[in-house]
Amino acid sequence: MKKIVYADLNEDDAKEVKDLQKKLGLSLVALKA
């Protein structure tokens, strides 16, 4: 899976992206389990 790099985001956007990645990561873990 490609790692997406977010180069120029303000902090709020970066936080949102991290939350999304966390949710996606949890979803992927749930799918693998």
Secondary structure, 3 states (H helix, E strand, C coil): CCCCCCCCCCHHHHHHHHHHHHHHHHHHHHHHC
